[in-house]
């Protein structure tokens, strides 16, 4: 399926790679179908990827693996909250968090309070709001990413 996106232009999305959020995502319940896009050269190792809506081609959210910036990220979640993602196992679990990229990059942050849970076997997902206050909505990541970039270049 071809879609015309605001950020990536016209792209081809494989039908079997469409991630369905049966209840939509927080703030956008009408957006239910997404594709996960990333720099082809870096593959799944790309730090920031985009959750691209197929229902609204102008809507794409930068996301990343929370473990890249908070290695001890491990929120407790009731199983019934994960129902929209199907049968989750450690092998098919993909957790992503939204990245906020302001004009001043030093203020870049991720939302650890509202993760996306994706079942990579069934391509189904859900978004949660964690009850625990130990994970902030705006967790600063600029310095963490710069340090990781320095290590990778060394």
BADOKOL-745991 format. One record per residue (C-alpha): chain; z, x, y. Coordinates in pm, 1 decimal. Each point is the difference from the previous one (the first is absolute). Layout:
N
   c         pz         px         py
   A          Z          X          Y
...
END
This chain:
154
   c         pz         px         py
   A        0.0        0.0        0.0
   A      -90.3      134.2      345.2
   A      223.7      -52.5      298.6
   A      -36.2      108.0      359.7
   A      327.1      148.3      126.3
   A      113.3       93.2      349.0
   A      126.4      347.0     -100.8
   A     -232.9      105.0     -283.7
   A     -321.0     -185.8       79.8
   A     -185.2     -155.1     -292.2
   A      153.2       88.7     -334.7
   A      -44.2     -101.2     -361.0
   A      307.8     -133.3     -180.2
   A        2.5      -33.7     -376.7
   A      105.6     -353.6     -100.4
   A      247.2      132.7     -259.2
   A      176.7      210.3      266.6
   A       92.9     -297.6      218.8
   A      378.3      -30.2       34.4
   A      119.4     -360.1       24.9
   A      317.9      -94.8      185.2
   A       48.1     -361.2     -112.3
   A      230.5      -77.3      294.1
   A     -182.3      220.3      249.7
   A      192.4      265.1      188.4
   A      284.4      -34.3      249.9
   A     -131.3     -142.0      324.9
   A     -342.9      -67.7     -151.1
   A       42.4     -250.3     -286.1
   A     -370.7      -89.9       14.5
   A     -105.7      357.0      -86.7
   A        9.1       20.7     -378.0
   A     -272.3      244.1     -109.6
   A       15.8      371.4       78.4
   A     -148.1      333.1     -100.9
   A      178.0      333.9       22.5
   A     -223.7      246.4      185.0
   A       47.8      374.0       35.5
   A     -184.3      318.7       84.6
   A     -235.0       47.6     -296.6
   A       34.3      379.9       11.6
   A      379.5      -16.1      -29.1
   A        1.1     -287.2     -249.2
   A      336.9     -156.2      -76.5
   A      168.0      313.3      140.4
   A      -90.0     -117.1      352.3
   A      324.0      -40.8      194.9
   A      -95.1     -301.1      207.0
   A     -220.8     -265.6     -156.1
   A     -107.0     -340.4      127.3
   A       72.1     -341.8     -144.1
   A     -324.6     -167.7      107.4
   A      -15.4     -378.5        9.9
   A     -305.1     -154.0     -163.2
   A       82.6     -337.3      156.0
   A       -2.0      142.4      356.4
   A     -216.7      316.3       16.4
   A      148.5       98.8      338.1
   A      347.8       32.3     -154.6
   A      106.3      325.9     -166.7
   A      352.8      140.7      -15.9
   A       81.6      368.4      -40.9
   A      229.4       45.3     -300.7
   A      148.6      285.3     -197.1
   A      218.6       77.3     -297.8
   A      361.4       -6.7      126.3
   A       93.2      283.7     -237.4
   A     -220.3      232.2      209.2
   A      247.6      -31.2      288.7
   A      320.9     -117.6     -169.0
   A       19.7      144.4     -353.8
   A      316.5     -199.2      -80.9
   A     -157.1     -337.4       91.1
   A      106.6     -231.4     -281.1
   A       93.4     -348.3      123.5
   A      161.6     -250.9     -234.8
   A     -215.5     -311.5      -31.9
   A       61.3     -320.6     -194.9
   A     -268.7      -51.2     -265.1
   A      -82.0     -352.7      121.8
   A     -114.4      145.7      334.3
   A     -263.2      199.5     -187.5
   A     -151.7     -302.6     -178.0
   A     -307.2        0.3      226.0
   A      -92.4      347.1     -124.4
   A       -2.9      -93.3     -369.5
   A      166.5      209.0     -268.9
   A      117.0      320.5      170.3
   A       68.8      312.9     -205.2
   A       70.5      357.9      115.0
   A     -356.8       88.3     -105.7
   A     -179.6     -268.2      204.6
   A      226.7       -5.9      306.2
   A     -137.7      107.7      337.9
   A      229.5      -27.8      301.3
   A     -141.6       32.4      350.6
   A      153.7      -35.1      344.2
   A     -164.6      -76.1      333.4
   A      -54.8      290.6      238.1
   A       35.9      -54.1      374.6
   A     -221.5      244.0      191.4
   A       68.2      -26.0      375.2
   A     -187.2      188.4      273.2
   A      276.9      261.4       -8.2
   A      -32.8      127.1     -357.4
   A      346.4      155.1       12.4
   A      132.3     -358.9      -15.4
   A     -184.8      -81.8     -324.6
   A      214.7     -197.4     -244.4
   A      -11.4     -193.6     -325.1
   A      156.0     -336.1      -81.4
   A      229.2       63.3     -297.5
   A      139.8     -355.1       27.3
   A     -324.7     -184.4      -91.0
   A     -173.4      179.3     -289.6
   A     -315.0     -113.8     -176.6
   A       36.5      -11.3     -377.9
   A     -330.5       27.6     -185.3
   A      -67.9      -38.9     -371.0
   A     -284.5      248.6      -61.3
   A      -87.7     -154.1     -338.6
   A      -48.8     -356.3      125.8
   A      -80.6       78.2      365.4
   A      261.9     -245.7      117.9
   A      254.1       63.8      269.4
   A      280.1     -135.2      211.9
   A      181.8      108.0      310.9
   A      378.1       -6.8       16.5
   A      263.9        5.5      268.4
   A      288.5      201.6     -137.5
   A      349.5     -138.4       43.3
   A      155.3      345.5       17.6
   A       42.0      137.1      349.6
   A      -10.6      356.3     -131.8
   A     -379.4        6.3       49.4
   A     -112.2      -25.7      364.1
   A     -302.7     -181.9      139.8
   A      -85.9      308.5      207.6
   A       64.3      315.3     -202.1
   A     -135.0      300.2      200.0
   A     -249.0      205.4     -201.5
   A     -189.1      227.6      239.0
   A      217.0      307.8      -55.8
   A       11.6      -60.3     -376.4
   A     -380.4      -20.5      -18.0
   A      -41.3      309.7      221.1
   A      237.5      197.7     -225.0
   A     -188.5     -112.6     -311.4
   A     -330.5       93.3      163.1
   A      140.4      346.7       80.7
   A      110.5       49.1     -361.6
   A     -341.2     -108.1     -133.0
   A     -174.7      246.7      232.4
   A      228.2      288.7      -96.2
END
